[in-house]
């Protein structure tokens, strides 16, 4: 009887030591890949703009379609390498070919944007606690954070080579304003680091930036407080040398424009575009812009520029949205300002990204 008992105990120990069986691999169809990814308040949709006109269709809410779950509170999308990184209540990671889920990361207060800075690191701007969270992409977890300043309300991030620049967005009132951008080095002498290397004061409430030819262009929205208009300041554009010590090369006030946002640069890096309540503006890097597309992009949450082939000619197009036209992506020829297409979706459009 004792022998039987010992054998039973031994069998329990052996069975408990067995490795857990791996879940069977699900081979998802590679339905996506190259194309446009449109983020709405309902999720991510795919638009195969590279197809011939008659075959261009929108596939709605592909993340839910593939993974049978929603993206909660979607805010922004960043594509890098073979993955899409979607900011919602948490970070959602999807494979670009299948859009299958490859991880979700929590631990944020109010995440708003992100950038992949190396093969194993992603920086997530957390506006809620004024930090940049460092995500370990191998472990799919937050491994640390970098403070951007108390009450600074960081809102956006760009990166190039070894350094990321964070825009501290501040607030609409004079008391909540902020005038700083922060440089974070993620490589120094080829060694991975996560170090605040510099800070530069501008004026006020930076919200977007683009790298040019060896320089950085930063757009500051200014203050636009409807309750205390006497405190309002016009938007400004700054040219900044972004390497070593951050320094201002030149800047200019945008006369009569408040809340300018969504700065983008063309492929040749010789023209800037941005949105305001009046429409889309253009400048040839002389800082002082001209209205380019009046009335377009009113209350736009994004502006994107993309180079596409059209009748064997490479052409640049601007994409934006308009709060008065819910569920629409508006497409303009970048240089003529002609509206050439309108893409219709369910839900309010928040952003687009290309792969």
C-alpha positions as CSV (number, residue, x, y, z in Angstrom):
1,X,0.0,0.0,0.0
2,X,2.9,2.4,0.9
3,X,4.5,1.6,-2.4
4,X,1.4,2.5,-4.3
5,X,1.1,5.8,-2.3
6,X,4.7,6.7,-3.1
7,X,4.1,5.9,-6.8
8,X,1.1,8.2,-6.8
9,X,3.0,11.0,-5.2
10,X,5.9,10.6,-7.6
11,X,3.5,10.7,-10.6
12,X,2.0,14.0,-9.3
13,X,5.4,15.5,-8.9
14,X,6.5,14.4,-12.4
15,X,3.3,15.7,-13.9
16,X,3.6,19.1,-12.1
17,X,7.2,19.5,-13.5
18,X,6.1,19.0,-17.1
19,X,6.5,22.2,-19.2
20,X,3.2,23.8,-20.1
21,X,2.2,22.9,-23.6
22,X,2.5,25.8,-26.0
23,X,-0.7,27.1,-27.5
24,X,-1.0,26.1,-31.1
25,X,0.3,28.8,-33.5
26,X,-2.4,30.5,-35.4
27,X,-1.5,31.3,-39.0
28,X,-3.3,34.5,-39.8
29,X,-3.8,35.5,-43.4
30,X,-1.4,38.2,-44.7
31,X,-4.2,40.6,-45.8
32,X,-2.5,43.9,-45.0
33,X,1.0,45.3,-45.4
34,X,1.6,48.2,-47.8
35,X,-1.1,50.8,-47.7
36,X,-2.7,53.5,-45.6
37,X,-3.8,52.9,-42.0
38,X,-6.5,55.2,-40.7
39,X,-7.1,55.6,-37.0
40,X,-10.6,56.5,-35.9
41,X,-12.3,56.6,-32.6
42,X,-13.5,53.1,-33.4
43,X,-10.2,51.5,-34.2
44,X,-7.8,51.1,-37.2
45,X,-9.0,50.8,-40.8
46,X,-7.0,49.8,-43.8
47,X,-7.1,51.6,-47.2
48,X,-5.3,50.0,-50.2
49,X,-4.5,53.3,-51.9
50,X,-1.8,51.5,-54.0
51,X,-4.4,49.6,-55.9
52,X,-6.0,50.9,-59.1
53,X,-8.8,53.3,-58.5
54,X,-11.6,50.8,-59.0
55,X,-10.1,48.4,-56.4
56,X,-9.4,50.9,-53.7
57,X,-11.5,50.0,-50.7
58,X,-11.6,50.7,-47.0
59,X,-11.6,47.7,-44.6
60,X,-13.0,48.9,-41.3
61,X,-11.7,48.2,-37.8
62,X,-9.1,45.6,-38.8
63,X,-7.6,45.1,-35.3
64,X,-11.0,44.0,-34.0
65,X,-11.6,41.9,-37.1
66,X,-8.4,40.0,-36.6
67,X,-8.1,39.8,-32.8
68,X,-11.8,39.9,-31.8
69,X,-11.1,42.8,-29.3
70,X,-11.3,46.6,-29.4
71,X,-8.6,49.2,-29.1
72,X,-9.9,51.2,-26.1
73,X,-9.7,55.0,-26.4
74,X,-7.5,55.1,-29.6
75,X,-5.4,58.3,-29.8
76,X,-2.4,57.8,-32.2
77,X,-0.7,55.3,-34.5
78,X,3.1,54.9,-35.2
79,X,4.4,52.4,-37.8
80,X,8.0,51.3,-37.6
81,X,9.6,48.2,-39.0
82,X,7.2,45.3,-39.2
83,X,4.8,46.6,-36.5
84,X,2.1,49.1,-35.8
85,X,2.1,50.7,-32.4
86,X,-1.3,52.0,-31.4
87,X,-1.8,54.3,-28.4
88,X,-5.1,53.9,-26.6
89,X,-5.7,53.3,-22.9
90,X,-2.6,51.1,-23.3
91,X,0.0,50.4,-26.0
92,X,-1.3,47.9,-28.6
93,X,1.3,46.2,-30.9
94,X,0.2,44.6,-34.2
95,X,1.9,42.7,-37.0
96,X,1.9,44.8,-40.2
97,X,1.1,41.9,-42.5
98,X,-1.7,40.2,-40.5
99,X,-2.5,42.9,-38.0
100,X,-2.5,40.2,-35.4
101,X,-1.9,41.2,-31.8
102,X,1.7,40.8,-30.7
103,X,1.4,42.4,-27.3
104,X,-0.3,44.9,-25.1
105,X,1.5,47.1,-22.5
106,X,-0.2,48.9,-19.7
107,X,1.1,51.1,-16.9
108,X,0.3,54.6,-18.3
109,X,-1.6,57.5,-17.0
110,X,-2.6,59.3,-20.2
111,X,-0.4,58.1,-23.1
112,X,-0.7,60.3,-26.3
113,X,2.1,59.4,-28.7
114,X,5.1,57.1,-29.2
115,X,8.3,56.5,-31.2
116,X,10.4,53.4,-31.7
117,X,14.0,54.4,-30.9
118,X,15.8,51.0,-31.2
119,X,15.0,47.4,-32.0
120,X,14.1,46.7,-28.4
121,X,12.9,50.1,-27.1
122,X,9.9,52.3,-27.6
123,X,9.3,55.7,-26.0
124,X,5.7,56.5,-25.0
125,X,4.8,60.1,-24.2
126,X,2.6,60.0,-21.1
127,X,0.9,63.4,-20.8
128,X,-0.8,62.4,-17.6
129,X,2.3,62.3,-15.4
130,X,4.7,64.4,-17.5
131,X,7.0,61.5,-18.4
132,X,8.3,59.5,-21.3
133,X,7.8,55.8,-20.5
134,X,10.5,53.4,-21.8
135,X,8.9,50.2,-23.1
136,X,11.0,47.0,-23.4
137,X,9.8,45.5,-26.6
138,X,11.2,42.1,-25.8
139,X,9.5,41.8,-22.5
140,X,6.5,43.9,-23.5
141,X,6.6,46.0,-20.4
142,X,7.5,49.4,-19.1
143,X,11.1,49.3,-17.9
144,X,11.5,52.9,-16.7
145,X,10.6,56.5,-17.2
146,X,12.1,59.9,-18.0
147,X,10.6,63.0,-16.4
148,X,9.9,66.0,-18.7
149,X,9.1,68.6,-16.0
150,X,6.3,69.0,-13.5
151,X,3.1,70.1,-15.2
152,X,4.6,70.3,-18.7
153,X,2.0,68.1,-20.4
154,X,4.2,66.5,-23.0
155,X,2.2,65.9,-26.2
156,X,4.5,64.7,-29.0
157,X,7.8,63.2,-29.8
158,X,10.1,63.0,-32.9
159,X,13.5,61.2,-33.2
160,X,16.5,61.0,-35.5
161,X,19.7,59.1,-35.3
162,X,20.5,59.1,-31.6
163,X,18.2,61.6,-30.0
164,X,14.5,62.1,-29.4
165,X,12.9,65.5,-28.9
166,X,9.8,65.8,-26.8
167,X,7.3,68.8,-27.1
168,X,5.9,70.0,-23.8
169,X,2.4,71.0,-24.9
170,X,1.4,73.0,-21.9
171,X,-2.2,74.3,-21.7
172,X,-4.5,76.8,-23.3
173,X,-4.4,79.3,-20.4
174,X,-1.5,81.6,-19.5
175,X,-1.1,79.8,-16.1
176,X,-0.9,76.4,-17.8
177,X,1.5,77.4,-20.6
178,X,4.8,75.7,-21.2
179,X,7.8,76.9,-23.3
180,X,10.2,73.9,-23.4
181,X,11.3,71.1,-25.6
182,X,13.4,68.3,-24.1
183,X,16.2,66.3,-25.7
184,X,16.5,62.6,-24.7
185,X,19.6,60.7,-25.9
186,X,19.0,57.0,-26.5
187,X,22.5,56.3,-27.8
188,X,25.8,57.8,-26.7
189,X,28.9,56.6,-28.5
190,X,27.0,53.6,-29.7
191,X,25.9,52.6,-26.2
192,X,22.2,52.4,-25.4
193,X,21.2,55.1,-22.8
194,X,18.0,56.9,-21.7
195,X,19.3,60.3,-20.7
196,X,17.8,63.9,-20.7
197,X,20.7,65.7,-22.5
198,X,19.3,69.2,-22.9
199,X,16.2,71.5,-22.7
200,X,15.4,74.6,-24.7
201,X,12.8,77.3,-24.0
202,X,10.6,78.5,-26.8
203,X,7.3,80.4,-26.8
204,X,4.7,78.9,-26.0
205,X,3.2,75.4,-26.1
206,X,5.1,73.4,-28.7
207,X,3.0,70.7,-30.3
208,X,4.8,69.3,-33.4
209,X,8.2,69.2,-35.0
210,X,10.0,67.8,-38.1
211,X,13.6,67.1,-38.9
212,X,15.0,69.0,-42.0
213,X,18.4,68.9,-43.4
214,X,20.6,68.9,-40.3
215,X,18.1,71.0,-38.4
216,X,14.8,70.7,-36.5
217,X,11.6,72.8,-37.2
218,X,9.3,73.3,-34.2
219,X,5.8,74.7,-34.2
220,X,4.4,76.4,-31.1
221,X,0.7,76.9,-31.0
222,X,0.8,79.8,-28.6
223,X,-1.8,80.7,-26.1
224,X,-5.5,80.9,-27.1
225,X,-7.6,81.4,-24.0
226,X,-11.2,82.3,-24.8
227,X,-11.8,83.3,-21.2
228,X,-8.8,85.7,-21.1
229,X,-8.0,86.8,-24.6
230,X,-5.7,89.5,-23.4
231,X,-3.2,86.7,-22.5
232,X,-3.2,85.2,-26.0
233,X,-0.1,84.9,-28.0
234,X,0.3,84.1,-31.7
235,X,1.8,80.8,-33.0
236,X,5.5,80.7,-33.9
237,X,7.9,78.5,-35.9
238,X,11.5,77.9,-34.8
239,X,14.5,76.5,-36.5
240,X,16.6,74.7,-34.0
241,X,20.0,73.0,-34.2
242,X,19.1,69.7,-32.5
243,X,22.5,68.1,-31.9
244,X,24.9,68.6,-29.0
245,X,23.5,71.7,-27.3
246,X,20.0,72.7,-28.5
247,X,20.2,76.3,-30.0
248,X,17.7,78.5,-31.9
249,X,18.9,79.6,-35.3
250,X,15.9,81.7,-36.3
251,X,12.2,82.0,-35.5
252,X,9.2,84.0,-36.6
253,X,5.7,84.9,-35.4
254,X,2.8,83.7,-37.6
255,X,0.7,86.9,-37.7
256,X,-2.9,86.5,-36.7
257,X,-2.7,82.7,-36.3
258,X,-3.4,81.0,-33.0
259,X,-3.4,77.2,-32.3
260,X,-1.3,76.3,-35.3
261,X,-0.6,72.6,-35.3
262,X,0.4,69.4,-37.2
263,X,3.7,70.5,-38.8
264,X,5.0,68.3,-41.7
265,X,7.8,68.6,-44.2
266,X,8.0,67.5,-47.8
267,X,10.3,64.9,-49.2
268,X,12.9,67.4,-50.4
269,X,12.8,69.1,-47.0
270,X,12.4,72.5,-48.5
271,X,8.8,73.3,-47.6
272,X,6.7,73.1,-44.4
273,X,3.0,72.7,-44.1
274,X,0.8,73.1,-41.0
275,X,-2.9,73.5,-40.1
276,X,-4.9,76.2,-38.3
277,X,-8.5,77.3,-38.1
278,X,-8.0,79.2,-41.4
279,X,-6.8,76.1,-43.3
280,X,-3.5,74.7,-44.4
281,X,-0.4,76.9,-44.6
282,X,2.8,76.5,-46.5
283,X,6.3,78.1,-46.1
284,X,9.6,77.7,-48.0
285,X,11.6,77.6,-44.7
286,X,11.7,81.4,-44.5
287,X,9.5,81.0,-41.4
288,X,6.7,83.3,-42.6
289,X,4.0,81.1,-44.1
290,X,1.2,81.8,-46.6
291,X,-2.3,80.3,-46.6
292,X,-2.3,77.5,-49.1
293,X,-5.6,75.7,-48.8
294,X,-8.2,78.0,-47.2
295,X,-10.9,76.4,-45.1
296,X,-9.2,73.0,-45.2
297,X,-8.3,71.1,-42.1
298,X,-10.5,73.2,-39.8
299,X,-10.0,71.8,-36.3
300,X,-7.8,69.1,-37.9
301,X,-6.3,66.5,-35.6
302,X,-3.6,65.6,-38.1
303,X,-1.8,66.5,-41.3
304,X,0.2,63.9,-43.2
305,X,2.2,64.2,-46.4
306,X,2.9,61.2,-48.7
307,X,4.6,60.7,-52.0
308,X,2.7,58.5,-54.4
309,X,2.9,57.6,-58.1
310,X,0.1,59.0,-60.3
311,X,0.1,58.3,-64.0
312,X,3.8,57.4,-63.8
313,X,4.6,60.6,-62.0
314,X,5.6,60.8,-58.4
315,X,3.4,63.3,-56.7
316,X,3.1,64.5,-53.1
317,X,-0.3,64.6,-51.4
318,X,-1.5,66.1,-48.1
319,X,-4.0,64.2,-46.0
320,X,-6.1,65.9,-43.2
321,X,-9.5,65.8,-41.5
322,X,-12.1,68.4,-40.7
323,X,-14.3,68.5,-37.6
324,X,-17.2,69.7,-39.7
325,X,-16.9,66.6,-41.9
326,X,-17.1,63.6,-39.6
327,X,-15.7,60.3,-41.0
328,X,-13.8,61.9,-43.8
329,X,-10.1,61.9,-44.8
330,X,-9.5,64.8,-47.2
331,X,-6.7,64.4,-49.8
332,X,-5.1,67.4,-51.5
333,X,-2.4,67.7,-54.2
334,X,0.4,69.3,-52.1
335,X,1.5,71.9,-54.5
336,X,-1.7,73.0,-56.2
337,X,-3.9,72.6,-53.2
338,X,-6.6,70.8,-55.3
339,X,-8.8,68.4,-53.4
340,X,-8.4,65.1,-55.3
341,X,-10.2,62.6,-53.1
342,X,-12.3,62.1,-50.0
343,X,-12.1,58.8,-48.1
344,X,-15.2,57.9,-46.1
345,X,-15.2,55.9,-42.9
346,X,-17.3,55.1,-39.9
347,X,-16.2,57.1,-36.8
348,X,-14.2,60.3,-36.3
349,X,-10.9,60.2,-38.0
350,X,-7.9,60.9,-35.7
351,X,-4.8,60.2,-37.7
352,X,-3.3,58.3,-40.7
353,X,0.0,56.4,-41.2
354,X,1.6,54.9,-44.3
355,X,3.5,51.6,-44.7
